[in-house]
Amino acid sequence: MANEDLGKQASEAAGKAKDFVTDSAGKAKEFMAENADKVKEALSSDKAEELSDKVLGSLADVANKITGGSHADKVDEIKQKLDDSFGNEK
């Protein structure tokens, strides 16, 4: 009985989680559609540039550490392409 109850509870929790994610994704999509200009402006801001530089720099450092720097040129190329997508320095 206890295992059946746990299975039922897990199934219900999974269903609720799925509904939450689906609802949240719908709300995010709606927000993006309603605020496209503001979102684009925010992604082109000085703050976005600063934040993207920090995040992408950290990710590149981790990638280079994992690969022992053997793919540093490719990592830098990808980092630059991603960085060009955010902020105001193109």
N, CA, C and O atoms as a printed pandas DataFrame, in Angstrom:
     atom_number atom_name residue_name chain_id  residue_number  x_coord  y_coord  z_coord
0              1         N          MET        A               1    0.802   -1.199    0.000
1              2        CA          MET        A               1    0.000    0.000    0.000
2              3         C          MET        A               1    0.846    1.264    0.000
3              4         O          MET        A               1    0.564    2.205   -0.743
4              5         N          ALA        A               2    1.871    1.287    0.823
5              6        CA          ALA        A               2    2.694    2.486    0.948
6              7         C          ALA        A               2    3.364    2.823   -0.371
7              8         O          ALA        A               2    3.450    3.994   -0.741
8              9         N          ASN        A               3    3.840    1.809   -1.089
9             10        CA          ASN        A               3    4.478    2.045   -2.389
10            11         C          ASN        A               3    3.490    2.588   -3.400
11            12         O          ASN        A               3    3.835    3.447   -4.211
12            13         N          GLU        A               4    2.241    2.085   -3.355
13            14        CA          GLU        A               4    1.209    2.574   -4.273
14            15         C          GLU        A               4    0.899    4.039   -3.982
15            16         O          GLU        A               4    0.716    4.835   -4.904
16            17         N          ASP        A               5    0.840    4.393   -2.697
17            18        CA          ASP        A               5    0.582    5.776   -2.307
18            19         C          ASP        A               5    1.710    6.690   -2.764
19            20         O          ASP        A               5    1.466    7.792   -3.255
20            21         N          LEU        A               6    2.959    6.223   -2.600
21            22        CA          LEU        A               6    4.103    7.032   -3.031
22            23         C          LEU        A               6    4.093    7.202   -4.548
23            24         O          LEU        A               6    4.379    8.286   -5.057
24            25         N          GLY        A               7    3.769    6.151   -5.256
25            26        CA          GLY        A               7    3.686    6.229   -6.719
26            27         C          GLY        A               7    2.610    7.206   -7.159
27            28         O          GLY        A               7    2.810    7.990   -8.086
28            29         N          LYS        A               8    1.469    7.153   -6.489
29            30        CA          LYS        A               8    0.374    8.070   -6.812
30            31         C          LYS        A               8    0.773    9.512   -6.504
31            32         O          LYS        A               8    0.490   10.419   -7.287
32            33         N          GLN        A               9    1.422    9.719   -5.375
33            34        CA          GLN        A               9    1.865   11.064   -5.002
34            35         C          GLN        A               9    2.922   11.580   -5.977
35            36         O          GLN        A               9    2.908   12.751   -6.355
36            37         N          ALA        A              10    3.824   10.709   -6.374
37            38        CA          ALA        A              10    4.860   11.112   -7.332
38            39         C          ALA        A              10    4.239   11.462   -8.670
39            40         O          ALA        A              10    4.639   12.438   -9.305
40            41         N          SER        A              11    3.278   10.686   -9.098
41            42        CA          SER        A              11    2.598   10.955  -10.368
42            43         C          SER        A              11    1.845   12.280  -10.315
43            44         O          SER        A              11    1.882   13.057  -11.268
44            45         N          GLU        A              12    1.169   12.534   -9.213
45            46        CA          GLU        A              12    0.453   13.803   -9.052
46            47         C          GLU        A              12    1.425   14.977   -9.029
47            48         O          GLU        A              12    1.159   16.013   -9.638
48            49         N          ALA        A              13    2.544   14.824   -8.335
49            50        CA          ALA        A              13    3.554   15.893   -8.269
50            51         C          ALA        A              13    4.135   16.155   -9.647
51            52         O          ALA        A              13    4.344   17.308  -10.024
52            53         N          ALA        A              14    4.398   15.097  -10.400
53            54        CA          ALA        A              14    4.933   15.260  -11.752
54            55         C          ALA        A              14    3.929   15.987  -12.642
55            56         O          ALA        A              14    4.314   16.838  -13.444
56            57         N          GLY        A              15    2.675   15.664  -12.507
57            58        CA          GLY        A              15    1.632   16.343  -13.283
58            59         C          GLY        A              15    1.540   17.819  -12.936
59            60         O          GLY        A              15    1.391   18.666  -13.816
60            61         N          LYS        A              16    1.631   18.120  -11.656
61            62        CA          LYS        A              16    1.603   19.520  -11.220
62            63         C          LYS        A              16    2.830   20.268  -11.718
63            64         O          LYS        A              16    2.728   21.420  -12.140
64            65         N          ALA        A              17    3.983   19.622  -11.673
65            66        CA          ALA        A              17    5.215   20.256  -12.163
66            67         C          ALA        A              17    5.112   20.531  -13.657
67            68         O          ALA        A              17    5.502   21.600  -14.124
68            69         N          LYS        A              18    4.592   19.575  -14.397
69            70        CA          LYS        A              18    4.422   19.755  -15.843
70            71         C          LYS        A              18    3.476   20.922  -16.122
71            72         O          LYS        A              18    3.754   21.761  -16.979
72            73         N          ASP        A              19    2.363   20.972  -15.399
73            74        CA          ASP        A              19    1.412   22.080  -15.581
74            75         C          ASP        A              19    2.055   23.416  -15.254
75            76         O          ASP        A              19    1.828   24.402  -15.955
76            77         N          PHE        A              20    2.861   23.457  -14.188
77            78        CA          PHE        A              20    3.540   24.686  -13.790
78            79         C          PHE        A              20    4.505   25.149  -14.870
79            80         O          PHE        A              20    4.519   26.327  -15.229
80            81         N          VAL        A              21    5.311   24.233  -15.389
81            82        CA          VAL        A              21    6.286   24.581  -16.421
82            83         C          VAL        A              21    5.570   25.038  -17.693
83            84         O          VAL        A              21    5.971   26.025  -18.311
84            85         N          THR        A              22    4.524   24.333  -18.080
85            86        CA          THR        A              22    3.767   24.708  -19.274
86            87         C          THR        A              22    3.143   26.090  -19.109
87            88         O          THR        A              22    3.199   26.917  -20.019
88            89         N          ASP        A              23    2.554   26.333  -17.951
89            90        CA          ASP        A              23    1.945   27.637  -17.668
90            91         C          ASP        A              23    3.001   28.746  -17.647
91            92         O          ASP        A              23    2.788   29.822  -18.207
92            93         N          SER        A              24    4.126   28.482  -17.005
93            94        CA          SER        A              24    5.189   29.484  -16.932
94            95         C          SER        A              24    5.763   29.793  -18.309
95            96         O          SER        A              24    6.038   30.953  -18.619
96            97         N          ALA        A              25    5.943   28.786  -19.123
97            98        CA          ALA        A              25    6.458   28.998  -20.478
98            99         C          ALA        A              25    5.471   29.820  -21.297
99           100         O          ALA        A              25    5.876   30.687  -22.071
100          101         N          GLY        A              26    4.195   29.557  -21.132
101          102        CA          GLY        A              26    3.177   30.338  -21.824
102          103         C          GLY        A              26    3.179   31.786  -21.391
103          104         O          GLY        A              26    3.059   32.690  -22.218
104          105         N          LYS        A              27    3.317   32.008  -20.091
105          106        CA          LYS        A              27    3.372   33.377  -19.580
106          107         C          LYS        A              27    4.620   34.099  -20.072
107          108         O          LYS        A              27    4.565   35.281  -20.409
108          109         N          ALA        A              28    5.743   33.390  -20.113
109          110        CA          ALA        A              28    6.987   34.001  -20.600
110          111         C          ALA        A              28    6.857   34.368  -22.077
111          112         O          ALA        A              28    7.300   35.438  -22.496
112          113         N          LYS        A              29    6.257   33.490  -22.854
113          114        CA          LYS        A              29    6.050   33.762  -24.284
114          115         C          LYS        A              29    5.140   34.966  -24.475
115          116         O          LYS        A              29    5.394   35.820  -25.325
116          117         N          GLU        A              30    4.097   35.025  -23.694
117          118        CA          GLU        A              30    3.169   36.152  -23.753
118          119         C          GLU        A              30    3.870   37.456  -23.361
119          120         O          GLU        A              30    3.698   38.483  -24.018
120          121         N          PHE        A              31    4.655   37.406  -22.294
121          122        CA          PHE        A              31    5.399   38.580  -21.851
122          123         C          PHE        A              31    6.342   39.055  -22.951
123          124         O          PHE        A              31    6.423   40.251  -23.233
124          125         N          MET        A              32    7.053   38.121  -23.569
125          126        CA          MET        A              32    7.998   38.477  -24.638
126          127         C          MET        A              32    7.269   39.136  -25.800
127          128         O          MET        A              32    7.757   40.115  -26.365
128          129         N          ALA        A              33    6.110   38.609  -26.160
129          130        CA          ALA        A              33    5.348   39.176  -27.275
130          131         C          ALA        A              33    4.866   40.584  -26.949
131          132         O          ALA        A              33    4.903   41.474  -27.798
132          133         N          GLU        A              34    4.417   40.777  -25.721
133          134        CA          GLU        A              34    3.875   42.078  -25.321
134          135         C          GLU        A              34    4.972   43.116  -25.089
135          136         O          GLU        A              34    4.716   44.317  -25.179
136          137         N          ASN        A              35    6.173   42.669  -24.797
137          138        CA          ASN        A              35    7.249   43.585  -24.418
138          139         C          ASN        A              35    8.487   43.428  -25.286
139          140         O          ASN        A              35    9.602   43.665  -24.819
140          141         N          ALA        A              36    8.313   43.038  -26.527
141          142        CA          ALA        A              36    9.446   42.756  -27.412
142          143         C          ALA        A              36   10.411   43.933  -27.496
143          144         O          ALA        A              36   11.625   43.739  -27.435
144          145         N          ASP        A              37    9.894   45.137  -27.634
145          146        CA          ASP        A              37   10.772   46.308  -27.734
146          147         C          ASP        A              37   11.586   46.520  -26.460
147          148         O          ASP        A              37   12.780   46.816  -26.519
148          149         N          LYS        A              38   10.932   46.365  -25.309
149          150        CA          LYS        A              38   11.624   46.549  -24.035
150          151         C          LYS        A              38   12.679   45.467  -23.816
151          152         O          LYS        A              38   13.769   45.743  -23.313
152          153         N          VAL        A              39   12.346   44.235  -24.198
153          154        CA          VAL        A              39   13.293   43.132  -24.050
154          155         C          VAL        A              39   14.497   43.366  -24.956
155          156         O          VAL        A              39   15.639   43.185  -24.534
156          157         N          LYS        A              40   14.244   43.764  -26.193
157          158        CA          LYS        A              40   15.343   44.029  -27.128
158          159         C          LYS        A              40   16.234   45.152  -26.596
159          160         O          LYS        A              40   17.460   45.074  -26.672
160          161         N          GLU        A              41   15.604   46.191  -26.059
161          162        CA          GLU        A              41   16.353   47.314  -25.492
162          163         C          GLU        A              41   17.193   46.854  -24.294
163          164         O          GLU        A              41   18.349   47.250  -24.147
164          165         N          ALA        A              42   16.597   46.017  -23.445
165          166        CA          ALA        A              42   17.321   45.522  -22.265
166          167         C          ALA        A              42   18.516   44.667  -22.673
167          168         O          ALA        A              42   19.579   44.748  -22.056
168          169         N          LEU        A              43   18.344   43.846  -23.713
169          170        CA          LEU        A              43   19.440   42.996  -24.170
170          171         C          LEU        A              43   20.540   43.792  -24.856
171          172         O          LEU        A              43   21.651   43.295  -25.040
172          173         N          SER        A              44   20.233   45.022  -25.232
173          174        CA          SER        A              44   21.224   45.879  -25.882
174          175         C          SER        A              44   21.803   46.922  -24.932
175          176         O          SER        A              44   22.451   47.871  -25.373
176          177         N          SER        A              45   21.576   46.753  -23.652
177          178        CA          SER        A              45   21.999   47.748  -22.667
178          179         C          SER        A              45   23.440   47.527  -22.201
179          180         O          SER        A              45   24.037   46.476  -22.436
180          181         N          ASP        A              46   23.976   48.551  -21.532
181          182        CA          ASP        A              46   25.307   48.444  -20.928
182          183         C          ASP        A              46   25.336   47.328  -19.886
183          184         O          ASP        A              46   26.320   46.597  -19.776
184          185         N          LYS        A              47   24.254   47.206  -19.128
185          186        CA          LYS        A              47   24.176   46.186  -18.077
186          187         C          LYS        A              47   24.206   44.788  -18.694
187          188         O          LYS        A              47   24.884   43.898  -18.181
188          189         N          ALA        A              48   23.475   44.592  -19.792
189          190        CA          ALA        A              48   23.490   43.292  -20.467
190          191         C          ALA        A              48   24.881   42.986  -21.002
191          192         O          ALA        A              48   25.338   41.845  -20.935
192          193         N          GLU        A              49   25.549   43.995  -21.529
193          194        CA          GLU        A              49   26.916   43.809  -22.041
194          195         C          GLU        A              49   27.854   43.375  -20.909
195          196         O          GLU        A              49   28.636   42.436  -21.056
196          197         N          GLU        A              50   27.758   44.074  -19.793
197          198        CA          GLU        A              50   28.607   43.761  -18.640
198          199         C          GLU        A              50   28.331   42.348  -18.127
199          200         O          GLU        A              50   29.260   41.581  -17.872
200          201         N          LEU        A              51   27.065   42.014  -17.981
201          202        CA          LEU        A              51   26.688   40.701  -17.471
202          203         C          LEU        A              51   27.086   39.597  -18.446
203          204         O          LEU        A              51   27.616   38.566  -18.034
204          205         N          SER        A              52   26.834   39.809  -19.734
205          206        CA          SER        A              52   27.180   38.775  -20.710
206          207         C          SER        A              52   28.699   38.569  -20.768
207          208         O          SER        A              52   29.166   37.441  -20.922
208          209         N          ASP        A              53   29.460   39.642  -20.646
209          210        CA          ASP        A              53   30.920   39.504  -20.634
210          211         C          ASP        A              53   31.379   38.628  -19.469
211          212         O          ASP        A              53   32.240   37.764  -19.631
212          213         N          LYS        A              54   30.793   38.862  -18.290
213          214        CA          LYS        A              54   31.166   38.077  -17.107
214          215         C          LYS        A              54   30.779   36.612  -17.268
215          216         O          LYS        A              54   31.586   35.715  -17.025
216          217         N          VAL        A              55   29.535   36.381  -17.680
217          218        CA          VAL        A              55   29.037   35.004  -17.800
218          219         C          VAL        A              55   29.798   34.251  -18.884
219          220         O          VAL        A              55   30.265   33.135  -18.659
220          221         N          LEU        A              56   29.921   34.856  -20.051
221          222        CA          LEU        A              56   30.610   34.179  -21.154
222          223         C          LEU        A              56   32.091   33.969  -20.845
223          224         O          LEU        A              56   32.666   32.947  -21.220
224          225         N          GLY        A              57   32.705   34.932  -20.165
225          226        CA          GLY        A              57   34.097   34.767  -19.764
226          227         C          GLY        A              57   34.270   33.592  -18.818
227          228         O          GLY        A              57   35.211   32.809  -18.950
228          229         N          SER        A              58   33.358   33.472  -17.864
229          230        CA          SER        A              58   33.412   32.359  -16.914
230          231         C          SER        A              58   33.186   31.021  -17.612
231          232         O          SER        A              58   33.878   30.041  -17.336
232          233         N          LEU        A              59   32.214   30.993  -18.515
233          234        CA          LEU        A              59   31.946   29.754  -19.255
234          235         C          LEU        A              59   33.137   29.358  -20.121
235          236         O          LEU        A              59   33.482   28.180  -20.205
236          237         N          ALA        A              60   33.759   30.334  -20.760
237          238        CA          ALA        A              60   34.935   30.054  -21.585
238          239         C          ALA        A              60   36.072   29.526  -20.715
239          240         O          ALA        A              60   36.781   28.602  -21.114
240          241         N          ASP        A              61   36.249   30.105  -19.537
241          242        CA          ASP        A              61   37.291   29.634  -18.620
242          243         C          ASP        A              61   37.060   28.176  -18.221
243          244         O          ASP        A              61   37.994   27.375  -18.184
244          245         N          VAL        A              62   35.803   27.846  -17.926
245          246        CA          VAL        A              62   35.466   26.474  -17.546
246          247         C          VAL        A              62   35.715   25.526  -18.720
247          248         O          VAL        A              62   36.302   24.458  -18.547
248          249         N          ALA        A              63   35.268   25.922  -19.914
249          250        CA          ALA        A              63   35.477   25.078  -21.096
250          251         C          ALA        A              63   36.968   24.859  -21.346
251          252         O          ALA        A              63   37.394   23.744  -21.648
252          253         N          ASN        A              64   37.740   25.900  -21.223
253          254        CA          ASN        A              64   39.182   25.766  -21.431
254          255         C          ASN        A              64   39.833   24.900  -20.353
255          256         O          ASN        A              64   40.768   24.150  -20.635
256          257         N          LYS        A              65   39.339   25.004  -19.130
257          258        CA          LYS        A              65   39.874   24.176  -18.052
258          259         C          LYS        A              65   39.555   22.707  -18.305
259          260         O          LYS        A              65   40.410   21.837  -18.134
260          261         N          ILE        A              66   38.310   22.438  -18.717
261          262        CA          ILE        A              66   37.894   21.058  -18.965
262          263         C          ILE        A              66   38.685   20.445  -20.121
263          264         O          ILE        A              66   39.075   19.279  -20.063
264          265         N          THR        A              67   38.916   21.226  -21.158
265          266        CA          THR        A              67   39.610   20.708  -22.342
266          267         C          THR        A              67   41.115   20.884  -22.255
267          268         O          THR        A              67   41.838   20.507  -23.178
268          269         N          GLY        A              68   41.585   21.442  -21.177
269          270        CA          GLY        A              68   43.013   21.683  -21.041
270          271         C          GLY        A              68   43.516   22.729  -22.015
271          272         O          GLY        A              68   44.707   22.782  -22.320
272          273         N          GLY        A              69   42.605   23.563  -22.505
273          274        CA          GLY        A              69   42.975   24.624  -23.433
274          275         C          GLY        A              69   43.204   24.149  -24.858
275          276         O          GLY        A              69   43.609   24.930  -25.720
276          277         N          SER        A              70   42.946   22.866  -25.109
277          278        CA          SER        A              70   43.223   22.324  -26.443
278          279         C          SER        A              70   42.271   22.864  -27.520
279          280         O          SER        A              70   42.542   22.735  -28.714
280          281         N          HIS        A              71   41.181   23.455  -27.098
281          282        CA          HIS        A              71   40.221   24.025  -28.048
282          283         C          HIS        A              71   40.003   25.511  -27.773
283          284         O          HIS        A              71   38.927   26.041  -28.047
284          285         N          ALA        A              72   41.000   26.172  -27.244
285          286        CA          ALA        A              72   40.870   27.573  -26.828
286          287         C          ALA        A              72   40.444   28.481  -27.980
287          288         O          ALA        A              72   39.641   29.393  -27.780
288          289         N          ASP        A              73   40.970   28.246  -29.175
289          290        CA          ASP        A              73   40.591   29.086  -30.319
290          291         C          ASP        A              73   39.108   28.950  -30.626
291          292         O          ASP        A              73   38.435   29.953  -30.866
292          293         N          LYS        A              74   38.589   27.734  -30.624
293          294        CA          LYS        A              74   37.174   27.495  -30.908
294          295         C          LYS        A              74   36.308   28.067  -29.789
295          296         O          LYS        A              74   35.261   28.658  -30.052
296          297         N          VAL        A              75   36.741   27.894  -28.547
297          298        CA          VAL        A              75   36.008   28.437  -27.402
298          299         C          VAL        A              75   35.910   29.955  -27.522
299          300         O          VAL        A              75   34.842   30.527  -27.309
300          301         N          ASP        A              76   37.018   30.606  -27.860
301          302        CA          ASP        A              76   37.008   32.065  -28.018
302          303         C          ASP        A              76   36.111   32.493  -29.176
303          304         O          ASP        A              76   35.419   33.507  -29.083
304          305         N          GLU        A              77   36.121   31.725  -30.266
305          306        CA          GLU        A              77   35.262   32.043  -31.421
306          307         C          GLU        A              77   33.782   31.969  -31.039
307          308         O          GLU        A              77   32.998   32.855  -31.381
308          309         N          ILE        A              78   33.414   30.915  -30.332
309          310        CA          ILE        A              78   32.020   30.750  -29.899
310          311         C          ILE        A              78   31.646   31.833  -28.897
311          312         O          ILE        A              78   30.559   32.407  -28.971
312          313         N          LYS        A              79   32.550   32.113  -27.959
313          314        CA          LYS        A              79   32.308   33.169  -26.966
314          315         C          LYS        A              79   32.041   34.495  -27.666
315          316         O          LYS        A              79   31.117   35.215  -27.288
316          317         N          GLN        A              80   32.831   34.827  -28.672
317          318        CA          GLN        A              80   32.659   36.093  -29.384
318          319         C          GLN        A              80   31.328   36.148  -30.122
319          320         O          GLN        A              80   30.651   37.176  -30.110
320          321         N          LYS        A              81   30.950   35.048  -30.763
321          322        CA          LYS        A              81   29.667   35.011  -31.471
322          323         C          LYS        A              81   28.508   35.216  -30.505
323          324         O          LYS        A              81   27.566   35.951  -30.801
324          325         N          LEU        A              82   28.583   34.568  -29.360
325          326        CA          LEU        A              82   27.532   34.744  -28.357
326          327         C          LEU        A              82   27.546   36.162  -27.797
327          328         O          LEU        A              82   26.492   36.768  -27.606
328          329         N          ASP        A              83   28.733   36.686  -27.538
329          330        CA          ASP        A              83   28.844   38.031  -26.977
330          331         C          ASP        A              83   28.276   39.076  -27.933
331          332         O          ASP        A              83   27.705   40.076  -27.497
332          333         N          ASP        A              84   28.431   38.849  -29.217
333          334        CA          ASP        A              84   27.883   39.775  -30.196
334          335         C          ASP        A              84   26.360   39.822  -30.179
335          336         O          ASP        A              84   25.756   40.747  -30.722
336          337         N          SER        A              85   25.745   38.828  -29.557
337          338        CA          SER        A              85   24.280   38.759  -29.506
338          339         C          SER        A              85   23.688   39.562  -28.354
339          340         O          SER        A              85   22.484   39.819  -28.338
340          341         N          PHE        A              86   24.509   39.959  -27.398
341          342        CA          PHE        A              86   24.033   40.664  -26.209
342          343         C          PHE        A              86   24.763   41.985  -26.033
343          344         O          PHE        A              86   25.885   42.168  -26.507
344          345         N          GLY        A              87   24.107   42.886  -25.350
345          346        CA          GLY        A              87   24.749   44.149  -24.987
346          347         C          GLY        A              87   24.854   45.104  -26.149
347          348         O          GLY        A              87   24.135   44.991  -27.141
348          349         N          ASN        A              88   25.767   46.053  -26.007
349          350        CA          ASN        A              88   25.854   47.139  -26.995
350          351         C          ASN        A              88   27.195   47.212  -27.673
351          352         O          ASN        A              88   27.409   48.124  -28.472
352          353         N          GLU        A              89   28.114   46.304  -27.403
353          354        CA          GLU        A              89   29.404   46.289  -28.087
354          355         C          GLU        A              89   29.348   45.212  -29.140
355          356         O          GLU        A              89   29.313   44.022  -28.829
356          357         N          LYS        A              90   29.341   45.633  -30.385
357          358        CA          LYS        A              90   29.244   44.674  -31.496
358          359         C          LYS        A              90   30.543   44.615  -32.249
359          360         O          LYS        A              90   30.661   43.866  -33.219
